[in-house]
Amino acid sequence: MSVGVQTGRVGLVGAILLGGLITLFGLIFVVGGANLAALGGSFYYVICGLVLLASGILLLLRRALGAALYLLAWIGTLAWTVYEVGFDWWGWLPRLFGPTILAVLVALCLPALRRYETFRSTTAGPVSGPDRRAV
């Protein structure tokens, strides 16, 4: 087995594990964010939670779009951080440290996800059997 294949498998397993973790965070953000919004707080957590849910589910399905959505959520978190605390470094740290660690890990899985999508699309054969009727 070549090193590239082993690296791809590690990246896919990492993407699946991250997908589960990000899905869990998304659920927590949606539920907690809905409570916060009901009390007159920010809708950021509900919106970010929905994006995280979609991202996590897509990562569980080994789709590169899941990584792109997570990075979009990270950019949104960065914008929210600047809005909330300005350019105060100590205010950024608790808001961005965890999401940034996850963003780096998600970005590291991206090549394996892209390779998997390319492999899946090139090995898909003609439709046969019971699935033929659905086409």
LOVEXKE-391145 format. One line per 8 residues: number of its first residue (from 0); their letters; for each residue x negated, y, z of N, C-alpha, C, O, CB. Coordinates in nm, 3 decimals, always signed. Glycine has a CB too. Example, Ala and Ser with C-alpha at 12.3 -4.5 7.8 and 13.67 -1.06 7.14 Angstrom:
<sites>
0 = as = -1.319,-0.569,+0.780,-1.230,-0.450,+0.780,-1.320,-0.330,+0.780,-1.424,-0.332,+0.846,-1.131,-0.447,+0.905 ~ -1.285,-0.225,+0.708,-1.367,-0.106,+0.714,-1.290,+0.003,+0.787,-1.341,+0.114,+0.804,-1.408,-0.060,+0.572;
</sites>
This chain:
<sites>
0 = msvgvqtg = -0.086,-0.118,+0.000,+0.000,+0.000,+0.000,-0.090,+0.124,+0.000,-0.187,+0.131,+0.076,+0.097,+0.000,+0.123 ~ -0.058,+0.218,-0.083,-0.142,+0.336,-0.095,-0.113,+0.434,+0.019,-0.009,+0.429,+0.083,-0.119,+0.403,-0.230 ~ -0.208,+0.523,+0.041,-0.194,+0.623,+0.146,-0.077,+0.716,+0.116,-0.007,+0.757,+0.209,-0.323,+0.704,+0.161 ~ -0.054,+0.751,-0.011,+0.056,+0.839,-0.048,+0.192,+0.781,-0.012,+0.281,+0.853,+0.032,+0.050,+0.868,-0.196 ~ +0.208,+0.649,-0.031,+0.334,+0.584,+0.002,+0.354,+0.585,+0.153,+0.464,+0.612,+0.201,+0.338,+0.440,-0.052 ~ +0.246,+0.556,+0.229,+0.257,+0.558,+0.376,+0.288,+0.697,+0.426,+0.371,+0.713,+0.515,+0.126,+0.507,+0.440 ~ +0.225,+0.798,+0.370,+0.251,+0.936,+0.410,+0.395,+0.973,+0.378,+0.460,+1.040,+0.458,+0.154,+1.032,+0.339 ~ +0.445,+0.931,+0.264,+0.584,+0.959,+0.228,+0.681,+0.896,+0.325,+0.782,+0.956,+0.360,+0.612,+0.910,+0.089;
8 = rvglvgai = +0.652,+0.774,+0.368,+0.740,+0.707,+0.465,+0.738,+0.778,+0.598,+0.843,+0.795,+0.661,+0.698,+0.561,+0.484 ~ +0.621,+0.821,+0.642,+0.612,+0.895,+0.767,+0.691,+1.025,+0.756,+0.761,+1.063,+0.849,+0.463,+0.925,+0.803 ~ +0.681,+1.092,+0.642,+0.755,+1.216,+0.621,+0.905,+1.193,+0.621,+0.980,+1.275,+0.675,+0.714,+1.280,+0.491 ~ +0.951,+1.082,+0.561,+1.094,+1.053,+0.558,+1.146,+1.015,+0.696,+1.255,+1.058,+0.736,+1.123,+0.940,+0.459 ~ +1.068,+0.936,+0.770,+1.108,+0.901,+0.907,+1.112,+1.028,+0.992,+1.204,+1.047,+1.072,+1.011,+0.796,+0.969 ~ +1.012,+1.114,+0.975,+1.010,+1.241,+1.048,+1.130,+1.326,+1.013,+1.189,+1.390,+1.100,+0.883,+1.317,+1.018 ~ +1.168,+1.329,+0.886,+1.284,+1.408,+0.843,+1.411,+1.353,+0.905,+1.499,+1.430,+0.945,+1.296,+1.408,+0.689 ~ +1.423,+1.222,+0.913,+1.542,+1.161,+0.973,+1.549,+1.193,+1.122,+1.655,+1.228,+1.174,+1.543,+1.009,+0.950;
16 = llgglitl = +1.436,+1.181,+1.191,+1.433,+1.214,+1.334,+1.464,+1.362,+1.357,+1.541,+1.397,+1.446,+1.295,+1.179,+1.395 ~ +1.403,+1.448,+1.277,+1.433,+1.592,+1.288,+1.578,+1.621,+1.254,+1.640,+1.707,+1.316,+1.341,+1.673,+1.195 ~ +1.633,+1.549,+1.157,+1.773,+1.566,+1.121,+1.865,+1.537,+1.239,+1.962,+1.610,+1.263,+1.809,+1.476,+1.004 ~ +1.835,+1.431,+1.312,+1.915,+1.399,+1.430,+1.904,+1.506,+1.537,+2.005,+1.546,+1.596,+1.873,+1.266,+1.487 ~ +1.784,+1.553,+1.561,+1.760,+1.657,+1.661,+1.827,+1.789,+1.621,+1.891,+1.854,+1.704,+1.610,+1.679,+1.682 ~ +1.812,+1.827,+1.496,+1.872,+1.952,+1.448,+2.024,+1.944,+1.449,+2.091,+2.043,+1.478,+1.822,+1.985,+1.306 ~ +2.080,+1.827,+1.417,+2.225,+1.809,+1.425,+2.273,+1.828,+1.569,+2.375,+1.893,+1.593,+2.265,+1.669,+1.373 ~ +2.200,+1.771,+1.664,+2.235,+1.788,+1.805,+2.230,+1.935,+1.846,+2.321,+1.984,+1.912,+2.140,+1.706,+1.893;
24 = fglifvvg = +2.123,+2.005,+1.806,+2.114,+2.148,+1.835,+2.230,+2.225,+1.771,+2.285,+2.317,+1.831,+1.979,+2.205,+1.786 ~ +2.266,+2.186,+1.650,+2.377,+2.252,+1.581,+2.508,+2.237,+1.658,+2.584,+2.332,+1.672,+2.394,+2.195,+1.440 ~ +2.533,+2.116,+1.708,+2.655,+2.093,+1.787,+2.654,+2.179,+1.914,+2.756,+2.239,+1.950,+2.668,+1.945,+1.824 ~ +2.540,+2.183,+1.981,+2.528,+2.264,+2.102,+2.550,+2.411,+2.071,+2.620,+2.481,+2.146,+2.391,+2.243,+2.168 ~ +2.492,+2.459,+1.963,+2.508,+2.600,+1.924,+2.654,+2.632,+1.890,+2.704,+2.738,+1.928,+2.418,+2.633,+1.805 ~ +2.721,+2.543,+1.818,+2.859,+2.570,+1.779,+2.949,+2.575,+1.902,+3.028,+2.668,+1.918,+2.910,+2.463,+1.679 ~ +2.938,+2.476,+1.989,+3.024,+2.470,+2.107,+2.992,+2.585,+2.202,+3.081,+2.658,+2.245,+3.009,+2.335,+2.180 ~ +2.864,+2.601,+2.235,+2.824,+2.710,+2.324,+2.850,+2.847,+2.263,+2.890,+2.940,+2.332,+2.679,+2.698,+2.361;
32 = ganlaalg = +2.826,+2.858,+2.134,+2.848,+2.985,+2.065,+2.994,+3.024,+2.059,+3.029,+3.142,+2.068,+2.792,+2.977,+1.925 ~ +3.081,+2.924,+2.044,+3.225,+2.952,+2.043,+3.268,+3.004,+2.180,+3.349,+3.097,+2.190,+3.305,+2.824,+2.005 ~ +3.214,+2.944,+2.286,+3.243,+2.995,+2.421,+3.194,+3.137,+2.437,+3.265,+3.222,+2.489,+3.179,+2.905,+2.527 ~ +3.073,+3.164,+2.393,+3.016,+3.297,+2.405,+3.098,+3.398,+2.323,+3.127,+3.508,+2.371,+2.870,+3.298,+2.358 ~ +3.135,+3.361,+2.203,+3.213,+3.451,+2.117,+3.350,+3.478,+2.179,+3.401,+3.590,+2.170,+3.230,+3.391,+1.975 ~ +3.410,+3.376,+2.242,+3.540,+3.394,+2.308,+3.530,+3.494,+2.424,+3.629,+3.559,+2.459,+3.593,+3.260,+2.358 ~ +3.412,+3.503,+2.483,+3.391,+3.597,+2.593,+3.347,+3.735,+2.544,+3.316,+3.823,+2.624,+3.287,+3.543,+2.689 ~ +3.346,+3.754,+2.412,+3.308,+3.883,+2.355,+3.162,+3.894,+2.315,+3.113,+4.003,+2.286,+3.340,+3.991,+2.451;
40 = gsfyyvic = +3.092,+3.781,+2.314,+2.950,+3.781,+2.279,+2.926,+3.770,+2.129,+3.017,+3.784,+2.048,+2.880,+3.669,+2.350 ~ +2.802,+3.744,+2.097,+2.757,+3.738,+1.958,+2.809,+3.613,+1.886,+2.819,+3.506,+1.946,+2.605,+3.743,+1.952 ~ +2.841,+3.629,+1.758,+2.879,+3.516,+1.673,+2.757,+3.449,+1.611,+2.771,+3.352,+1.535,+2.974,+3.562,+1.564 ~ +2.638,+3.498,+1.642,+2.515,+3.442,+1.586,+2.508,+3.291,+1.610,+2.476,+3.215,+1.519,+2.392,+3.511,+1.647 ~ +2.537,+3.248,+1.733,+2.520,+3.107,+1.767,+2.618,+3.017,+1.691,+2.582,+2.905,+1.654,+2.539,+3.088,+1.917 ~ +2.738,+3.064,+1.667,+2.834,+2.984,+1.590,+2.785,+2.971,+1.446,+2.783,+2.861,+1.390,+2.976,+3.049,+1.594 ~ +2.747,+3.081,+1.387,+2.700,+3.080,+1.247,+2.574,+2.995,+1.234,+2.564,+2.910,+1.146,+2.672,+3.225,+1.198 ~ +2.478,+3.021,+1.322,+2.353,+2.944,+1.318,+2.379,+2.796,+1.344,+2.317,+2.710,+1.282,+2.251,+3.000,+1.421;
48 = glvllasg = +2.471,+2.767,+1.436,+2.504,+2.628,+1.466,+2.562,+2.555,+1.346,+2.531,+2.439,+1.322,+2.601,+2.621,+1.580 ~ +2.647,+2.623,+1.270,+2.704,+2.562,+1.150,+2.596,+2.533,+1.045,+2.596,+2.429,+0.980,+2.813,+2.653,+1.090 ~ +2.503,+2.628,+1.031,+2.392,+2.608,+0.936,+2.304,+2.493,+0.984,+2.259,+2.410,+0.904,+2.308,+2.738,+0.920 ~ +2.278,+2.487,+1.115,+2.197,+2.378,+1.170,+2.267,+2.244,+1.153,+2.202,+2.144,+1.121,+2.168,+2.403,+1.319 ~ +2.398,+2.240,+1.173,+2.472,+2.115,+1.151,+2.456,+2.067,+1.007,+2.425,+1.950,+0.983,+2.621,+2.135,+1.184 ~ +2.477,+2.156,+0.913,+2.463,+2.119,+0.772,+2.320,+2.074,+0.742,+2.299,+1.975,+0.672,+2.502,+2.237,+0.680 ~ +2.224,+2.148,+0.794,+2.083,+2.115,+0.773,+2.051,+1.977,+0.830,+1.988,+1.895,+0.762,+1.994,+2.221,+0.838 ~ +2.093,+1.952,+0.953,+2.063,+1.824,+1.016,+2.125,+1.707,+0.942,+2.060,+1.604,+0.924,+2.111,+1.825,+1.158;
56 = illllrra = +2.250,+1.722,+0.900,+2.317,+1.614,+0.827,+2.246,+1.588,+0.694,+2.226,+1.473,+0.656,+2.464,+1.649,+0.803 ~ +2.209,+1.695,+0.624,+2.138,+1.677,+0.497,+2.000,+1.613,+0.518,+1.956,+1.533,+0.436,+2.122,+1.811,+0.425 ~ +1.932,+1.649,+0.627,+1.804,+1.584,+0.656,+1.823,+1.436,+0.688,+1.742,+1.353,+0.649,+1.733,+1.655,+0.773 ~ +1.930,+1.403,+0.759,+1.960,+1.262,+0.786,+1.984,+1.185,+0.655,+1.954,+1.067,+0.646,+2.084,+1.250,+0.877 ~ +2.038,+1.254,+0.556,+2.061,+1.194,+0.424,+1.938,+1.203,+0.334,+1.942,+1.164,+0.217,+2.179,+1.262,+0.356 ~ +1.828,+1.254,+0.389,+1.699,+1.270,+0.318,+1.710,+1.362,+0.198,+1.658,+1.332,+0.090,+1.647,+1.134,+0.273 ~ +1.778,+1.474,+0.217,+1.794,+1.576,+0.113,+1.705,+1.695,+0.144,+1.704,+1.745,+0.257,+1.942,+1.620,+0.099 ~ +1.632,+1.741,+0.046,+1.544,+1.857,+0.063,+1.624,+1.984,+0.093,+1.573,+2.076,+0.157,+1.458,+1.878,-0.062;
64 = lgaalyll = +1.749,+1.989,+0.049,+1.833,+2.105,+0.080,+1.848,+2.125,+0.231,+1.864,+2.238,+0.277,+1.970,+2.088,+0.015 ~ +1.843,+2.016,+0.307,+1.850,+2.026,+0.453,+1.732,+2.105,+0.508,+1.749,+2.185,+0.600,+1.853,+1.889,+0.516 ~ +1.613,+2.083,+0.452,+1.495,+2.159,+0.496,+1.510,+2.305,+0.458,+1.477,+2.394,+0.536,+1.366,+2.100,+0.433 ~ +1.560,+2.331,+0.338,+1.579,+2.470,+0.295,+1.681,+2.541,+0.384,+1.663,+2.658,+0.418,+1.625,+2.474,+0.147 ~ +1.788,+2.472,+0.422,+1.887,+2.532,+0.510,+1.828,+2.561,+0.648,+1.857,+2.665,+0.707,+2.009,+2.441,+0.523 ~ +1.745,+2.470,+0.698,+1.683,+2.497,+0.828,+1.594,+2.622,+0.819,+1.596,+2.706,+0.908,+1.600,+2.375,+0.875 ~ +1.517,+2.632,+0.713,+1.430,+2.749,+0.698,+1.513,+2.876,+0.682,+1.471,+2.983,+0.727,+1.336,+2.731,+0.577 ~ +1.629,+2.867,+0.619,+1.721,+2.980,+0.612,+1.771,+3.017,+0.752,+1.780,+3.136,+0.785,+1.841,+2.946,+0.520;
72 = awigtlaw = +1.802,+2.917,+0.833,+1.844,+2.944,+0.972,+1.731,+3.010,+1.049,+1.755,+3.098,+1.132,+1.888,+2.813,+1.043 ~ +1.607,+2.968,+1.023,+1.493,+3.028,+1.091,+1.478,+3.176,+1.052,+1.451,+3.261,+1.137,+1.363,+2.950,+1.058 ~ +1.497,+3.206,+0.924,+1.490,+3.346,+0.879,+1.601,+3.427,+0.945,+1.579,+3.540,+0.987,+1.501,+3.354,+0.724 ~ +1.721,+3.369,+0.954,+1.831,+3.436,+1.023,+1.800,+3.459,+1.170,+1.835,+3.563,+1.225,+1.958,+3.355,+1.010 ~ +1.734,+3.363,+1.232,+1.695,+3.378,+1.372,+1.591,+3.488,+1.388,+1.594,+3.563,+1.485,+1.641,+3.245,+1.428 ~ +1.501,+3.497,+1.293,+1.402,+3.605,+1.297,+1.471,+3.740,+1.285,+1.439,+3.833,+1.360,+1.298,+3.588,+1.183 ~ +1.565,+3.753,+1.194,+1.639,+3.879,+1.177,+1.718,+3.912,+1.304,+1.719,+4.027,+1.348,+1.734,+3.871,+1.055 ~ +1.782,+3.812,+1.362,+1.858,+3.832,+1.485,+1.766,+3.876,+1.599,+1.802,+3.962,+1.680,+1.933,+3.703,+1.523;
80 = tvyevgfd = +1.647,+3.817,+1.605,+1.551,+3.853,+1.709,+1.509,+3.998,+1.696,+1.505,+4.071,+1.796,+1.428,+3.763,+1.702 ~ +1.479,+4.042,+1.575,+1.441,+4.182,+1.554,+1.557,+4.274,+1.592,+1.536,+4.379,+1.653,+1.399,+4.207,+1.406 ~ +1.679,+4.236,+1.557,+1.797,+4.315,+1.591,+1.815,+4.324,+1.743,+1.845,+4.431,+1.797,+1.923,+4.255,+1.526 ~ +1.796,+4.213,+1.812,+1.819,+4.207,+1.956,+1.711,+4.278,+2.038,+1.744,+4.354,+2.129,+1.828,+4.063,+2.000 ~ +1.584,+4.255,+2.006,+1.476,+4.305,+2.093,+1.376,+4.397,+2.023,+1.280,+4.442,+2.085,+1.402,+4.190,+2.152 ~ +1.398,+4.424,+1.896,+1.303,+4.509,+1.825,+1.172,+4.434,+1.801,+1.172,+4.316,+1.768,+1.277,+4.638,+1.904 ~ +1.062,+4.503,+1.818,+0.932,+4.443,+1.791,+0.853,+4.416,+1.919,+0.730,+4.426,+1.920,+0.851,+4.532,+1.698 ~ +0.923,+4.382,+2.025,+0.861,+4.347,+2.152,+0.820,+4.200,+2.150,+0.905,+4.111,+2.146,+0.959,+4.375,+2.271;
88 = wwgwlprl = +0.689,+4.174,+2.151,+0.635,+4.039,+2.141,+0.695,+3.946,+2.246,+0.732,+3.833,+2.214,+0.484,+4.041,+2.154 ~ +0.705,+3.991,+2.370,+0.755,+3.905,+2.476,+0.903,+3.873,+2.459,+0.949,+3.770,+2.507,+0.732,+3.971,+2.611 ~ +0.976,+3.957,+2.393,+1.115,+3.927,+2.362,+1.128,+3.826,+2.248,+1.226,+3.752,+2.241,+1.189,+4.054,+2.326 ~ +1.029,+3.824,+2.159,+1.030,+3.730,+2.047,+0.999,+3.587,+2.091,+1.057,+3.491,+2.041,+0.930,+3.774,+1.942 ~ +0.907,+3.576,+2.185,+0.856,+3.444,+2.222,+0.966,+3.344,+2.260,+0.968,+3.235,+2.203,+0.760,+3.458,+2.336 ~ +1.056,+3.375,+2.353,+1.157,+3.275,+2.388,+1.260,+3.250,+2.277,+1.322,+3.144,+2.273,+1.229,+3.317,+2.513 ~ +1.278,+3.345,+2.189,+1.377,+3.329,+2.082,+1.323,+3.255,+1.960,+1.399,+3.193,+1.887,+1.427,+3.464,+2.039 ~ +1.193,+3.261,+1.938,+1.136,+3.206,+1.815,+1.041,+3.089,+1.834,+1.011,+3.019,+1.738,+1.064,+3.313,+1.743;
96 = fgptilav = +0.992,+3.065,+1.955,+0.890,+2.962,+1.973,+0.942,+2.823,+1.931,+0.882,+2.758,+1.845,+0.844,+2.958,+2.120 ~ +1.052,+2.779,+1.990,+1.107,+2.647,+1.956,+1.148,+2.635,+1.810,+1.109,+2.539,+1.743,+1.225,+2.616,+2.043 ~ +1.227,+2.731,+1.760,+1.265,+2.722,+1.619,+1.146,+2.723,+1.522,+1.151,+2.661,+1.416,+1.357,+2.837,+1.585 ~ +1.038,+2.793,+1.560,+0.921,+2.796,+1.473,+0.850,+2.662,+1.472,+0.804,+2.617,+1.367,+0.825,+2.906,+1.517 ~ +0.840,+2.596,+1.588,+0.780,+2.463,+1.592,+0.860,+2.368,+1.502,+0.801,+2.293,+1.424,+0.776,+2.408,+1.738 ~ +0.992,+2.372,+1.513,+1.075,+2.287,+1.427,+1.060,+2.324,+1.280,+1.059,+2.236,+1.194,+1.222,+2.298,+1.468 ~ +1.048,+2.454,+1.250,+1.032,+2.497,+1.110,+0.904,+2.441,+1.051,+0.902,+2.398,+0.935,+1.032,+2.652,+1.101 ~ +0.796,+2.440,+1.129,+0.670,+2.384,+1.079,+0.686,+2.235,+1.052,+0.641,+2.185,+0.949,+0.555,+2.408,+1.182;
104 = lvalclpa = +0.751,+2.163,+1.145,+0.771,+2.019,+1.125,+0.861,+1.991,+1.005,+0.835,+1.899,+0.927,+0.833,+1.957,+1.251 ~ +0.966,+2.070,+0.989,+1.055,+2.053,+0.873,+0.978,+2.081,+0.744,+0.992,+2.007,+0.646,+1.178,+2.148,+0.883 ~ +0.897,+2.186,+0.743,+0.819,+2.219,+0.624,+0.720,+2.106,+0.590,+0.693,+2.080,+0.473,+0.743,+2.352,+0.645 ~ +0.666,+2.041,+0.693,+0.574,+1.930,+0.668,+0.645,+1.808,+0.607,+0.582,+1.728,+0.538,+0.506,+1.889,+0.799 ~ +0.774,+1.794,+0.632,+0.851,+1.683,+0.574,+0.897,+1.712,+0.432,+0.936,+1.620,+0.359,+0.972,+1.654,+0.660 ~ +0.893,+1.837,+0.392,+0.947,+1.876,+0.261,+0.885,+1.802,+0.143,+0.959,+1.760,+0.054,+0.928,+2.024,+0.243 ~ +0.752,+1.783,+0.136,+0.697,+1.708,+0.021,+0.752,+1.565,+0.012,+0.780,+1.517,-0.098,+0.545,+1.704,+0.031 ~ +0.767,+1.498,+0.125,+0.820,+1.362,+0.123,+0.966,+1.361,+0.078,+1.008,+1.272,+0.005,+0.806,+1.297,+0.261;
112 = lrryetfr = +1.042,+1.460,+0.122,+1.182,+1.469,+0.080,+1.192,+1.494,-0.070,+1.275,+1.433,-0.138,+1.254,+1.580,+0.157 ~ +1.108,+1.582,-0.122,+1.110,+1.611,-0.266,+1.071,+1.487,-0.346,+1.131,+1.456,-0.449,+1.015,+1.729,-0.300 ~ +0.967,+1.418,-0.298,+0.923,+1.296,-0.365,+1.034,+1.191,-0.365,+1.057,+1.124,-0.465,+0.796,+1.240,-0.298 ~ +1.104,+1.178,-0.251,+1.213,+1.081,-0.240,+1.326,+1.116,-0.336,+1.380,+1.027,-0.402,+1.265,+1.076,-0.097 ~ +1.363,+1.244,-0.345,+1.469,+1.284,-0.436,+1.430,+1.259,-0.581,+1.513,+1.216,-0.661,+1.503,+1.432,-0.417 ~ +1.305,+1.286,-0.615,+1.257,+1.261,-0.752,+1.260,+1.112,-0.783,+1.304,+1.071,-0.890,+1.115,+1.317,-0.771 ~ +1.212,+1.031,-0.687,+1.212,+0.886,-0.706,+1.354,+0.834,-0.720,+1.381,+0.752,-0.808,+1.141,+0.817,-0.589 ~ +1.445,+0.881,-0.636,+1.583,+0.836,-0.638,+1.651,+0.871,-0.771,+1.727,+0.792,-0.826,+1.661,+0.896,-0.521;
120 = sttagpvs = +1.621,+0.992,-0.822,+1.686,+1.034,-0.947,+1.629,+0.962,-1.069,+1.700,+0.943,-1.168,+1.672,+1.184,-0.965 ~ +1.503,+0.921,-1.063,+1.444,+0.852,-1.178,+1.471,+0.703,-1.177,+1.457,+0.638,-1.281,+1.296,+0.876,-1.182 ~ +1.509,+0.645,-1.063,+1.534,+0.501,-1.058,+1.682,+0.468,-1.064,+1.718,+0.350,-1.065,+1.474,+0.443,-0.932 ~ +1.767,+0.567,-1.068,+1.911,+0.541,-1.076,+1.941,+0.485,-1.214,+1.920,+0.550,-1.316,+1.995,+0.671,-1.049 ~ +1.991,+0.364,-1.215,+2.021,+0.298,-1.341,+2.162,+0.326,-1.386,+2.234,+0.404,-1.323,+2.000,+0.148,-1.329 ~ +2.203,+0.263,-1.495,+2.340,+0.282,-1.544,+2.439,+0.225,-1.443,+2.408,+0.131,-1.369,+2.358,+0.215,-1.683 ~ +2.557,+0.282,-1.441,+2.661,+0.238,-1.349,+2.718,+0.107,-1.399,+2.751,+0.093,-1.517,+2.773,+0.345,-1.335 ~ +2.728,+0.009,-1.310,+2.784,-0.120,-1.349,+2.871,-0.172,-1.235,+2.870,-0.117,-1.125,+2.672,-0.221,-1.384;
128 = gpdrrav = +2.944,-0.277,-1.262,+3.026,-0.341,-1.159,+3.147,-0.257,-1.121,+3.199,-0.182,-1.204,+2.943,-0.368,-1.036 ~ +3.192,-0.269,-0.998,+3.313,-0.200,-0.955,+3.304,-0.047,-0.962,+3.406,+0.020,-0.974,+3.346,-0.241,-0.815 ~ +3.184,+0.006,-0.956,+3.168,+0.151,-0.962,+3.196,+0.206,-1.101,+3.217,+0.327,-1.116,+3.028,+0.190,-0.918 ~ +3.197,+0.122,-1.202,+3.218,+0.167,-1.340,+3.354,+0.236,-1.355,+3.365,+0.332,-1.431,+3.207,+0.048,-1.438 ~ +3.455,+0.188,-1.285,+3.589,+0.246,-1.296,+3.593,+0.389,-1.244,+3.672,+0.470,-1.291,+3.690,+0.160,-1.221 ~ +3.506,+0.421,-1.145,+3.508,+0.554,-1.085,+3.447,+0.660,-1.176,+3.467,+0.779,-1.155,+3.434,+0.552,-0.952 ~ +3.373,+0.618,-1.278,+3.307,+0.714,-1.365,+3.394,+0.765,-1.468,+3.352,+0.847,-1.550,+3.191,+0.656,-1.428;
</sites>
